[in-house]
Amino acid sequence: MIAETPKPPYYAVIFTSLRTDGDNGYGDMAKEMEELAKEQPGYLGVQSARDGLGITVSYWESPEAIKNWKSNEHHRFAQRKGREKWYEKYKVRICKVERDYGF
């Protein structure tokens, strides 16, 4: 599904990852984090795809909203578990969306 976003500018957090073998509780935590993110001030949407390489893009109103999400206690717990258990490697990129278009 393509996330519906407002007129720019807004911000995107691009999370690219390579997973370890097995689920190890990842699926449940991913669902929980998606629901928690939706409750955060400034959250605009998310879209994700995985076929070996995983890419999740979340959309936010401001850098402050992103910073608040990053520092959310339960999200920080999930981040630690990710480094310890679920990811071989990951990269986070934060971008300002200045223009978007589609059909």
VOVEX-547243 format. One record per residue: x, y, z of N, C-alpha, C, O in turn; residue number from 1. Coordinates in steps of 0.02 Angstrom, whole numbers, plus 50000, padded with zeros to 5 digits. Example, Ala and Ser with C-alpha at 12.3 -4.5 7.8 and 13.67 -1.06 7.14 Angstrom:
<atoms>
[atom [50660 49716 50390] [50615 49775 50390] [50660 49835 50390] [50712 49834 50423] 1] [atom [50642 49888 50354] [50684 49947 50357] [50645 50002 50394] [50670 50057 50402] 2] 
</atoms>
This chain:
<atoms>
[atom [50042 49941 50000] [50000 50000 50000] [50044 50062 50000] [50095 50064 50035] 1] [atom [50026 50111 49962] [50062 50174 49959] [50032 50221 50011] [49972 50233 50013] 2] [atom [50075 50247 50054] [50053 50292 50108] [50026 50357 50079] [50056 50386 50034] 3] [atom [49971 50380 50106] [49944 50445 50088] [49979 50497 50132] [49978 50492 50193] 4] [atom [50008 50546 50102] [50045 50598 50138] [50018 50667 50120] [49988 50675 50067] 5] [atom [50028 50715 50163] [50005 50783 50148] [50050 50817 50096] [50100 50789 50074] 6] [atom [50031 50876 50077] [50072 50916 50033] [50139 50930 50067] [50140 50947 50126] 7] [atom [50195 50923 50030] [50260 50937 50060] [50266 51010 50082] [50229 51053 50059] 8] [atom [50312 51024 50128] [50364 50979 50152] [50342 50936 50210] [50299 50956 50250] 9] [atom [50371 50878 50214] [50366 50833 50272] [50430 50792 50271] [50474 50803 50230] 10] [atom [50436 50745 50317] [50499 50709 50325] [50488 50634 50319] [50435 50608 50336] 11] [atom [50539 50599 50294] [50538 50527 50286] [50596 50496 50324] [50653 50521 50320] 12] [atom [50583 50443 50360] [50635 50403 50391] [50637 50337 50351] [50589 50300 50350] 13] [atom [50693 50325 50320] [50702 50265 50279] [50745 50216 50318] [50803 50230 50333] 14] [atom [50715 50159 50335] [50749 50107 50373] [50760 50048 50327] [50712 50015 50307] 15] [atom [50823 50034 50309] [50841 49980 50265] [50876 49927 50307] [50921 49943 50347] 16] [atom [50857 49863 50299] [50885 49812 50343] [50895 49745 50309] [50861 49728 50260] 17] [atom [50941 49707 50337] [50950 49637 50322] [50937 49599 50387] [50968 49614 50438] 18] [atom [50891 49552 50385] [50870 49515 50445] [50914 49455 50459] [50948 49428 50414] 19] [atom [50914 49434 50521] [50943 49370 50540] [50892 49315 50523] [50835 49329 50505] 20] [atom [50913 49252 50528] [50869 49196 50513] [50816 49189 50567] [50829 49203 50626] 21] [atom [50756 49167 50548] [50702 49154 50594] [50666 49216 50616] [50692 49272 50609] 22] [atom [50605 49207 50642] [50564 49264 50664] [50586 49289 50732] [50594 49349 50742] 23] [atom [50594 49244 50779] [50618 49261 50846] [50579 49318 50879] [50608 49358 50916] 24] [atom [50514 49321 50866] [50472 49373 50896] [50470 49438 50856] [50437 49486 50876] 25] [atom [50505 49440 50800] [50509 49501 50760] [50440 49523 50734] [50423 49582 50738] 26] [atom [50402 49477 50707] [50338 49494 50676] [50291 49528 50725] [50260 49579 50708] 27] [atom [50286 49501 50785] [50242 49531 50835] [50266 49601 50855] [50226 49647 50861] 28] [atom [50332 49608 50864] [50359 49674 50883] [50349 49724 50827] [50334 49782 50840] 29] [atom [50358 49703 50765] [50348 49749 50708] [50277 49775 50706] [50266 49835 50695] 30] [atom [50228 49732 50717] [50158 49753 50719] [50146 49801 50776] [50111 49852 50769] 31] [atom [50174 49785 50834] [50167 49828 50893] [50197 49897 50881] [50168 49948 50901] 32] [atom [50256 49899 50849] [50288 49964 50836] [50248 50005 50785] [50244 50066 50792] 33] [atom [50219 49972 50736] [50178 50008 50687] [50117 50040 50721] [50100 50097 50707] 34] [atom [50085 50002 50766] [50027 50030 50802] [50049 50086 50849] [50013 50136 50854] 35] [atom [50105 50078 50883] [50130 50130 50928] [50148 50193 50890] [50134 50249 50912] 36] [atom [50179 50186 50832] [50199 50244 50791] [50137 50284 50771] [50139 50346 50771] 37] [atom [50083 50249 50754] [50021 50284 50734] [49994 50330 50788] [49959 50378 50773] 38] [atom [50010 50316 50850] [49987 50356 50907] [50031 50417 50921] [50013 50459 50962] 39] [atom [50088 50421 50888] [50136 50474 50903] [50117 50540 50869] [50096 50540 50810] 40] [atom [50123 50595 50905] [50111 50660 50873] [50158 50670 50813] [50218 50657 50817] 41] [atom [50131 50693 50758] [50171 50706 50698] [50178 50648 50651] [50209 50655 50598] 42] [atom [50151 50590 50667] [50154 50532 50624] [50108 50542 50564] [50051 50564 50573] 43] [atom [50132 50525 50504] [50092 50534 50443] [50076 50469 50407] [50026 50466 50372] 44] [atom [50117 50418 50415] [50105 50355 50380] [50167 50313 50375] [50222 50334 50394] 45] [atom [50158 50252 50347] [50215 50206 50339] [50201 50161 50280] [50143 50147 50263] 46] [atom [50254 50138 50249] [50250 50086 50198] [50313 50044 50203] [50366 50068 50221] 47] [atom [50306 49979 50186] [50361 49933 50197] [50360 49878 50145] [50307 49858 50121] 48] [atom [50420 49853 50129] [50427 49797 50083] [50488 49756 50105] [50538 49783 50128] 49] [atom [50482 49691 50096] [50539 49647 50112] [50541 49590 50063] [50492 49554 50053] 50] [atom [50599 49582 50032] [50614 49524 49991] [50690 49513 49998] [50728 49528 49953] 51] [atom [50709 49487 50056] [50780 49485 50073] [50799 49551 50106] [50808 49554 50166] 52] [atom [50805 49602 50066] [50818 49670 50091] [50751 49700 50112] [50703 49699 50074] 53] [atom [50749 49727 50172] [50688 49760 50196] [50695 49835 50193] [50747 49862 50210] 54] [atom [50642 49868 50171] [50641 49941 50170] [50575 49964 50200] [50521 49946 50175] 55] [atom [50579 50003 50253] [50521 50033 50284] [50530 50108 50284] [50582 50133 50305] 56] [atom [50481 50143 50259] [50483 50216 50258] [50425 50242 50300] [50367 50227 50286] 57] [atom [50442 50280 50352] [50390 50312 50391] [50392 50387 50377] [50445 50415 50363] 58] [atom [50334 50419 50382] [50327 50490 50364] [50307 50529 50425] [50265 50507 50465] 59] [atom [50336 50588 50433] [50328 50629 50493] [50322 50703 50475] [50348 50725 50424] 60] [atom [50287 50740 50517] [50277 50811 50506] [50340 50853 50515] [50349 50904 50482] 61] [atom [50385 50830 50561] [50442 50873 50578] [50500 50831 50605] [50491 50773 50625] 62] [atom [50560 50861 50606] [50617 50827 50638] [50605 50814 50712] [50628 50764 50739] 63] [atom [50568 50858 50745] [50553 50849 50816] [50509 50787 50827] [50520 50749 50875] 64] [atom [50461 50776 50783] [50419 50716 50788] [50461 50653 50780] [50450 50604 50816] 65] [atom [50508 50654 50735] [50553 50597 50724] [50595 50586 50787] [50603 50529 50810] 66] [atom [50622 50639 50814] [50664 50634 50874] [50624 50605 50932] [50649 50563 50969] 67] [atom [50562 50627 50940] [50519 50602 50994] [50504 50528 50984] [50503 50490 51033] 68] [atom [50493 50507 50922] [50481 50436 50908] [50543 50395 50924] [50539 50342 50954] 69] [atom [50600 50419 50903] [50663 50383 50916] [50674 50374 50990] [50702 50323 51011] 70] [atom [50654 50422 51031] [50667 50419 51102] [50610 50386 51142] [50615 50380 51203] 71] [atom [50556 50365 51109] [50501 50330 51144] [50530 50268 51178] [50566 50229 51147] 72] [atom [50513 50259 51241] [50543 50206 51282] [50531 50136 51252] [50578 50096 51249] 73] [atom [50471 50122 51230] [50456 50056 51202] [50491 50047 51134] [50513 49992 51118] 74] [atom [50495 50100 51096] [50531 50097 51032] [50605 50086 51044] [50637 50049 51007] 75] [atom [50633 50117 51095] [50704 50107 51112] [50717 50034 51131] [50768 50006 51114] 76] [atom [50669 50004 51167] [50675 49933 51184] [50678 49891 51120] [50720 49846 51114] 77] [atom [50633 49905 51073] [50631 49868 51010] [50696 49879 50970] [50721 49833 50938] 78] [atom [50724 49939 50973] [50787 49953 50939] [50843 49909 50967] [50882 49881 50929] 79] [atom [50846 49905 51033] [50898 49863 51065] [50890 49789 51044] [50938 49756 51028] 80] [atom [50827 49765 51045] [50815 49696 51025] [50835 49685 50952] [50862 49633 50934] 81] [atom [50822 49735 50910] [50842 49730 50840] [50917 49722 50832] [50939 49679 50794] 82] [atom [50955 49762 50868] [51028 49757 50863] [51053 49690 50891] [51100 49661 50864] 83] [atom [51021 49666 50944] [51043 49604 50976] [51020 49541 50939] [51056 49491 50940] 84] [atom [50962 49544 50907] [50929 49482 50887] [50904 49479 50814] [50909 49426 50783] 85] [atom [50878 49533 50787] [50839 49530 50725] [50876 49553 50662] [50857 49533 50607] 86] [atom [50926 49595 50669] [50958 49624 50610] [51031 49604 50605] [51069 49607 50654] 87] [atom [51051 49584 50545] [51122 49575 50530] [51153 49644 50520] [51210 49657 50540] 88] [atom [51115 49687 50487] [51140 49753 50469] [51080 49798 50454] [51029 49775 50429] 89] [atom [51086 49863 50470] [51033 49910 50452] [51063 49979 50442] [51118 49994 50464] 90] [atom [51024 50021 50409] [51043 50091 50397] [50980 50133 50403] [50927 50113 50378] 91] [atom [50986 50190 50436] [50930 50237 50442] [50949 50301 50406] [51004 50328 50414] 92] [atom [50903 50326 50366] [50913 50389 50330] [50853 50434 50344] [50796 50411 50341] 93] [atom [50865 50497 50357] [50812 50544 50371] [50815 50598 50317] [50867 50629 50306] 94] [atom [50759 50609 50284] [50756 50653 50226] [50699 50702 50232] [50646 50687 50260] 95] [atom [50709 50761 50205] [50654 50809 50197] [50624 50799 50128] [50659 50802 50078] 96] [atom [50559 50787 50126] [50524 50780 50062] [50502 50849 50041] [50460 50881 50073] 97] [atom [50530 50873 49986] [50514 50939 49962] [50464 50938 49905] [50431 50988 49891] 98] [atom [50458 50880 49873] [50412 50874 49816] [50391 50802 49811] [50432 50757 49820] 99] [atom [50327 50790 49796] [50304 50723 49781] [50251 50728 49727] [50218 50779 49719] 100] [atom [50243 50673 49690] [50191 50671 49639] [50177 50598 49623] [50217 50555 49641] 101] [atom [50123 50585 49591] [50105 50516 49573] [50043 50515 49531] [50017 50566 49510] 102] [atom [50019 50455 49519] [49957 50447 49482] [49920 50387 49507] [49866 50371 49482] 103] 
</atoms>
